[in-house]
Amino acid sequence: MRLDLMTLNFYKRTPKLNKRVALIYPPHHVGRVLFSLAYLLGHLRKHNHDSEFKVIDCPTNNYDFDDLKTELLEFKPDIIGVSIPFTTMLNKGKQVMEIIRKILPNSWLVVGGSHPTLCPEDVVEYCDFVLIGDGEDKMSDIVDYFPNKKQVCDLGGIAYLYNGRMKLNPDIKENRKTKTMGSPDWDGSDIEKYFPPFIFGNKEKCYETFTSKGCPFSCTFCSNGTISDRKVVYRELKDVVNEIIWAKEKYNINNFAIRDEVFCVKTKVINFCNMLKEKGLNINWYFQTRVEFVKDKEMLRVMRDAGAKVVNIGIESGSEDVLKRNKGIKREDVEKAVKLLRSAGFLVYAGFIIGFPEDTIDTVWETIKFPDELDLHSPGFQLMVPFPKTQVRYLAEKEGGILTNDYEKYCTYNVVYIPPGLQGYDLLAIRKFAYQYFHTRTEERLSKWIDRFKDNEDYHLIKETYTSLYDKKDSLNKEYLKKLRMPDNGLSKENMKRLPY
């Protein structure tokens, strides 16, 4: 058969796919969309044209270890990347790597994510290479260099075992090829079933996206600033808008959540809103911010006109001292920001933490009262978790109070740490009380809160409980809070589980 010139040129341009790369999230009950592999896949497909990629997203596909084995043995990858985005996934990640070593001993095994970045010593013995920090360029280089391990060992920002000890190469940031954040490639991930509600208790779902990554702040309880080296990398806004158009058409969805750590940079926000209008995108969207970024009335007006409806702020505490030590902000800053957001017409949600190292029952009472004083639309109360390599962790290790180092329990609804000033108190009961206090202050709040649970199997119990609490709401006070002590038998197994509100 004779090939024409166009066909010959096509074959010259099309590289041979001679490397196979599998990217894995370990089996885990995450209950939410994970993002890192989608952005990594988008980057690798853009830069590594001679390779074939397969994402094995165990959580969204509900895969167990046997399902994962089947997928790997069928694909037979040369390189396998395991992502551990959360500390709670560490143990499952180790199990995955042990399985891979047994069934595919000749494949390169690479691990990355938030926990390996912070604690490479926890995983280095299970794999060939650990990626420190942003892994997109490094993983791309590893795919390029396969099968030459010596070249990989010279890369900056990786760790590996050398003569039985961990060698950690410092990251060479000036050599980074990636100056902007790329776009996600969701091939291999069935994400639709994990779309969160746009507003808690609402059946309408939303698609989550990012316009940037990284965080310039250094909150004591968070490691994001450490992981990103306190740098922010932005996406091209046209790519974000194109992703919104794609998601709107593919999933027939009209609600979106901007998940950036830092979103409200005025010039970027104004440009983003203008692009939404130019494209005729009549969407509803949600964004996260810090109180320091809420100062400009005109910016907020433009955002509302472009479809922004809900804002979530990490306030964390109602105590002036706790805020200063852990967030570097003042109560006055919070009050001004919330007032401005409410006057601009936003629904204001906010997150609070119970159990800072400095917390006492008095500061916790200030935190519980603060959402009511601010007249928020909805607060979220979480328990402090002393995650590795955070300032809270260092202080907790020094002063005591860490109850377990079983990272699978490191969720913000488990009691894994009790600060010195709250020893003897039942933190789960206090967390439940915080919701009860806020949602029984007014009849309107009570009604909205109960309505959120209409589809919950415990709806009638919740309705009865909160209606009863509303009738005696004046008794939900500081004196009541002080009585929420642990029983004499201490922290039971039942108390380590998530309890209904």
C-alpha positions in Angstrom: 0.0 0.0 0.0 1.3 3.4 -1.0 1.0 6.2 1.6 0.4 9.8 0.5 2.7 12.7 1.7 0.1 13.9 4.3 0.0 10.4 5.9 3.8 10.1 6.0 4.1 13.5 7.7 1.5 12.5 10.2 3.5 9.4 11.2 6.7 11.5 11.4 5.0 13.9 13.8 3.3 11.2 16.0 5.7 9.9 18.6 5.8 6.2 19.5 4.2 5.6 22.9 7.1 3.6 24.5 6.5 4.4 28.2 3.5 3.6 30.3 2.8 5.7 33.4 0.1 4.9 36.0 -1.0 7.6 38.5 -2.8 6.3 41.7 -4.8 7.6 44.6 -4.9 4.8 47.2 -8.1 3.2 48.3 -9.7 5.4 50.9 -13.1 6.7 51.9 -12.4 10.3 51.0 -16.0 11.2 50.0 -14.8 14.2 47.9 -13.1 15.0 44.6 -9.3 14.9 44.7 -7.5 17.3 42.4 -3.7 16.8 42.3 -3.6 13.9 39.8 -5.9 15.7 37.4 -3.5 18.7 37.3 -0.5 16.4 37.1 -2.0 14.5 34.2 -2.8 17.7 32.3 0.9 18.7 32.7 2.3 15.3 31.7 0.2 15.0 28.6 1.3 18.5 27.5 5.1 17.7 28.0 5.6 14.0 27.7 4.3 13.0 24.2 6.0 9.7 24.1 4.1 8.2 27.0 0.8 6.6 27.7 -1.0 7.6 31.0 -3.6 5.9 33.1 -5.2 7.4 36.3 -6.4 4.8 38.8 -8.5 6.9 41.1 -9.5 4.3 43.7 -11.7 6.5 46.0 -14.0 7.8 43.2 -14.1 4.3 41.5 -14.6 2.6 44.9 -11.7 0.3 44.2 -10.2 -1.9 46.9 -6.7 -3.3 46.8 -7.7 -6.3 44.6 -9.3 -3.9 42.0 -6.1 -1.9 42.0 -3.9 -5.0 41.4 -6.1 -6.0 38.5 -5.8 -2.6 36.9 -2.0 -2.5 37.3 -1.4 -6.0 36.0 -3.5 -5.3 32.9 -1.7 -1.9 32.2 1.8 -3.1 33.2 3.2 0.4 33.8 6.9 1.3 33.6 6.5 4.1 36.1 3.9 4.3 38.9 3.1 7.6 40.7 1.3 7.3 44.1 -0.3 10.4 45.4 -0.8 10.9 49.2 -2.6 14.3 49.4 -3.7 13.9 53.0 -2.0 12.6 56.1 -5.1 10.4 56.7 -4.2 8.5 53.5 -0.6 7.7 54.6 -1.2 4.1 55.8 -3.2 3.2 52.7 -0.5 4.7 50.5 2.1 2.5 52.2 -0.1 -0.6 51.6 -0.4 0.3 47.9 3.4 0.7 47.6 4.0 -2.7 49.3 1.6 -4.3 46.8 3.3 -2.7 43.8 6.7 -3.9 44.9 5.4 -7.5 45.0 3.5 -7.5 41.7 5.6 -5.1 39.6 9.1 -5.2 41.1 10.8 -3.7 38.1 8.5 -0.7 37.7 9.8 2.7 39.0 7.8 3.7 42.0 7.4 7.4 42.8 5.4 9.0 45.6 4.3 12.6 46.1 1.6 14.8 47.7 1.3 16.9 50.8 2.4 14.3 53.4 5.4 13.0 51.5 6.5 16.6 51.0 6.4 17.3 54.7 7.6 13.9 55.9 9.6 12.2 53.1 11.1 10.0 55.8 7.7 8.3 56.3 7.7 6.9 52.7 11.2 6.9 51.3 11.8 3.2 52.1 8.7 2.2 50.2 9.6 3.7 46.8 12.3 4.7 44.4 11.8 8.5 44.6 9.8 11.0 46.7 8.8 14.2 45.1 9.1 17.2 47.4 6.7 20.1 46.8 5.1 20.8 43.4 5.7 17.6 41.5 4.6 18.4 38.0 8.0 19.3 36.5 9.8 16.7 38.5 7.5 13.9 37.5 7.8 15.1 33.9 11.6 14.8 34.1 11.4 11.4 35.7 9.2 10.1 32.8 11.8 11.7 30.3 14.8 10.1 32.1 13.3 6.6 32.3 15.1 4.1 32.5 18.2 6.1 33.7 18.0 6.3 37.4 21.2 8.2 37.8 19.8 11.2 35.9 16.8 11.2 38.3 19.1 11.2 41.4 20.5 14.5 40.2 17.1 16.2 40.2 16.4 18.9 42.7 13.5 18.5 45.1 13.5 14.7 45.4 14.4 12.2 48.1 15.6 8.6 47.8 17.5 6.0 49.7 21.3 5.9 49.3 23.3 3.3 51.1 20.4 2.8 53.5 19.9 6.4 54.3 17.6 9.1 53.0 19.2 11.6 50.6 17.2 14.8 50.1 18.2 17.0 47.2 17.3 20.7 47.7 14.7 22.1 45.3 16.2 24.3 42.6 13.3 26.7 42.2 14.9 28.8 39.5 15.0 25.8 37.2 11.3 25.3 37.3 9.7 25.1 33.8 6.2 25.8 35.1 5.6 29.5 35.7 1.8 29.2 35.6 -0.6 26.7 36.8 -2.0 24.3 34.2 -5.5 22.9 33.7 -6.9 19.6 35.0 -7.4 16.5 32.9 -10.1 14.3 34.4 -9.6 11.3 32.3 -10.0 8.2 34.5 -11.9 9.9 37.3 -15.6 9.6 37.7 -15.9 12.9 39.7 -19.6 13.7 39.2 -20.8 11.6 42.1 -18.6 13.6 44.5 -19.8 17.1 43.5 -20.5 18.8 46.8 -23.7 20.8 47.4 -23.4 24.4 46.4 -24.9 25.3 49.8 -24.9 22.8 52.7 -28.3 21.1 52.8 -29.1 22.1 49.2 -29.6 19.4 46.5 -28.0 21.6 43.8 -24.4 20.4 43.2 -21.4 22.4 42.2 -18.2 21.8 40.2 -14.9 22.8 42.0 -12.0 24.5 40.3 -8.9 26.6 41.0 -7.5 29.9 39.6 -4.3 29.6 41.6 -2.3 27.3 43.9 -0.2 28.1 46.9 -0.6 30.2 50.0 1.5 33.1 51.2 0.3 32.9 54.8 1.7 30.9 57.8 -1.3 29.9 60.0 0.0 27.8 62.9 -2.3 24.9 62.3 -1.8 24.6 58.5 1.0 23.3 56.4 -0.1 24.8 53.0 2.3 27.7 53.3 5.2 25.4 54.0 4.3 23.1 51.1 4.0 25.9 48.6 7.0 27.8 50.0 4.5 30.6 50.5 4.4 31.2 46.8 1.3 31.6 44.7 1.2 30.4 41.1 -1.7 31.6 39.0 -3.7 29.9 36.1 -4.4 31.7 32.8 -7.9 33.0 33.4 -9.0 32.0 29.9 -8.2 28.4 30.8 -10.3 28.7 34.0 -13.3 30.1 32.0 -12.9 27.4 29.3 -13.0 24.8 32.1 -16.2 26.3 33.5 -17.8 26.2 30.0 -16.7 22.6 29.6 -18.0 21.5 33.0 -21.3 23.4 32.4 -21.9 21.6 29.1 -20.6 18.1 30.2 -22.4 17.9 33.6 -25.3 20.3 33.0 -24.2 22.2 36.0 -24.6 25.9 36.8 -22.9 26.2 40.3 -19.1 26.5 40.7 -16.8 26.7 43.7 -13.4 28.6 43.5 -11.2 26.7 45.9 -8.1 28.9 45.9 -6.4 29.6 49.2 -5.9 33.2 47.9 -8.6 34.4 45.5 -9.5 38.1 46.1 -6.6 39.8 44.4 -8.5 42.7 42.9 -7.0 42.9 39.3 -7.4 39.1 38.8 -10.9 39.1 40.2 -12.1 42.0 38.1 -10.6 40.3 34.9 -12.2 37.0 35.8 -15.6 38.6 36.3 -15.4 40.5 33.1 -14.5 37.3 31.2 -17.6 35.5 32.7 -19.8 38.3 31.5 -18.2 38.4 28.0 -18.9 34.7 27.6 -22.4 35.2 28.7 -21.9 32.7 31.6 -24.9 33.2 33.9 -23.5 31.0 36.7 -23.6 31.0 40.5 -20.3 30.7 42.2 -18.7 30.4 45.6 -15.3 31.6 46.7 -12.9 31.4 49.7 -11.0 34.3 51.1 -9.3 35.8 54.2 -10.5 38.9 56.0 -7.4 40.8 54.8 -8.7 40.7 51.2 -12.2 42.0 52.0 -11.8 45.8 51.8 -12.9 46.9 48.4 -16.7 47.6 47.9 -16.3 48.0 44.2 -14.6 44.6 43.8 -17.4 42.9 45.8 -20.1 44.6 43.7 -18.4 43.4 40.5 -18.2 39.9 41.9 -21.9 39.9 42.8 -22.9 41.1 39.4 -20.9 38.3 37.8 -22.8 35.6 39.8 -20.8 35.3 43.1 -23.3 34.3 45.8 -21.5 32.6 48.7 -18.2 33.3 50.5 -16.4 31.2 53.0 -13.9 32.7 55.4 -11.5 31.0 57.8 -12.1 32.9 61.0 -11.0 30.1 63.3 -11.5 31.8 66.8 -13.4 34.4 68.7 -10.5 35.1 71.1 -8.4 38.1 70.3 -5.3 36.4 71.8 -5.9 33.1 69.8 -6.5 35.0 66.6 -3.3 37.1 67.0 -1.1 34.0 67.8 -2.5 31.7 65.1 -3.9 33.8 62.3 -2.2 37.2 62.7 -5.6 39.0 62.6 -7.9 40.9 65.0 -11.5 40.5 65.9 -12.0 44.0 64.5 -10.7 42.8 61.1 -13.2 40.0 61.1 -16.1 42.2 62.1 -15.4 44.7 59.4 -15.0 42.1 56.7 -18.2 40.2 57.5 -20.2 43.5 57.7 -18.9 44.5 54.3 -19.7 41.1 52.7 -23.2 41.0 54.1 -23.9 44.6 52.9 -22.7 43.5 49.4 -25.4 40.7 49.5 -23.3 37.6 50.0 -24.2 34.5 52.1 -21.3 34.4 54.6 -20.0 31.0 55.8 -17.1 30.7 58.1 -14.9 28.0 59.7 -13.9 27.9 63.4 -11.5 25.6 65.3 -12.0 24.3 68.8 -8.8 23.2 70.6 -6.0 25.6 69.8 -3.0 25.1 72.1 -3.9 28.4 73.9 -7.6 27.5 74.2 -9.3 27.4 77.5 -13.0 27.0 78.2 -13.2 30.8 78.3 -11.7 31.3 74.8 -13.8 28.5 73.4 -16.9 30.3 74.7 -15.7 33.4 72.9 -15.4 31.3 69.7 -18.9 29.7 70.1 -20.5 33.1 70.6 -18.7 34.9 67.8 -20.7 33.5 64.8 -23.9 34.7 66.5 -22.4 38.1 67.2 -21.3 38.3 63.5 -24.8 37.1 62.4 -23.2 34.7 59.9 -25.4 32.6 57.6 -23.6 29.4 58.7 -20.6 28.5 60.8 -18.6 25.3 60.7 -16.9 24.0 63.8 -14.0 21.7 63.6 -11.6 20.2 66.2 -7.9 21.0 66.1 -5.7 18.3 64.5 -1.9 18.7 65.1 -0.8 17.8 61.6 2.9 17.1 61.0 5.3 19.9 60.5 2.8 22.6 61.7 3.6 25.0 64.5 0.6 23.6 66.5 2.3 20.1 66.2 5.6 21.4 67.5 3.9 23.1 70.5 1.7 20.0 71.2 4.7 17.7 71.2 6.4 20.1 73.7 3.4 20.7 76.0 1.5 17.4 75.6 -2.0 16.6 74.7 -1.6 14.5 71.6 -3.8 11.4 72.1 -2.8 9.3 69.1 -0.3 9.2 66.2 -2.7 7.0 64.2 -2.9 9.3 61.2 -6.1 7.6 59.9 -7.9 9.2 62.8 -6.5 12.7 61.9 -9.8 14.2 60.9 -11.3 17.4 62.2 -14.3 15.6 63.7 -12.1 13.2 65.8 -10.6 14.0 69.1 -6.9 13.4 68.6 -5.5 16.3 70.6 -6.6 18.1 73.8 -4.7 21.3 74.7 -3.6 21.8 78.3 -6.4 24.4 79.0 -9.1 21.9 77.9 -7.9 18.8 79.7 -10.9 16.9 81.1 -13.4 18.5 78.7 -15.4 16.5 76.2 -14.5 18.2 72.9 -17.0 16.2 70.9 -19.8 17.4 73.2 -18.4 20.9 73.0 -18.4 20.8 69.2 -22.0 19.6 69.1 -22.9 22.3 71.6 -21.4 25.0 69.3 -23.8 24.1 66.6 -26.7 23.9 69.0 -26.0 27.3 70.4 -25.8 29.1 67.0 -28.8 27.4 65.4 -31.2 28.0 68.3 -30.6 31.7 68.7 -33.5 32.6 66.4 -36.5 30.9 65.0 -35.3 31.6 61.4 -32.0 29.9 62.1 -33.6 26.9 63.7 -36.0 26.4 60.7 -33.2 26.7 58.1 -31.0 24.3 60.1 -33.7 21.6 60.4 -34.6 21.9 56.8 -31.0 21.0 55.8 -31.6 17.5 57.2 -34.8 16.7 55.4 -33.1 13.8 53.5 -31.2 12.6 56.5 -32.4 9.3 58.1 -32.2 11.0 61.5 -34.3 14.0 60.4 -37.1 13.5 62.9 -34.6 13.0 65.8 -32.7 16.1 64.8 -35.9 18.1 64.5 -37.1 16.9 67.9 -33.8 17.6 69.5 -33.3 21.1 68.2 -36.9 22.1 68.7 -36.5 21.1 72.3 -33.2 23.0 72.6 -34.8 26.1 71.2 -37.5 26.0 73.9 -34.7 26.2 76.5 -32.1 28.1 74.5 -31.3 30.5 77.4 -29.9 27.5 79.3 -27.3 27.0 76.5 -24.9 29.3 78.1 -21.3 29.4 79.5 -22.2 27.6 82.6 -23.7 24.8 80.6 -20.6 24.7 78.4 -18.4 24.3 81.5 -20.3 21.2 82.5 -19.3 19.3 79.3 -16.7 17.2 81.0 -15.4 13.8 80.0 -16.8 10.8 81.9 -14.5 9.1 84.4 -13.7 6.3 81.9 -12.0 8.8 79.6 -12.1 8.8 75.8 -14.1 5.8 74.7 -13.9 4.2 71.2 -17.4 5.6 70.5 -16.2 9.1 71.1 -13.5 8.7 68.5 -16.2 8.3 65.8 -18.0 11.0 64.0 -21.3 11.7 65.7 -24.5 13.4 64.3 -25.0 17.0 65.2 
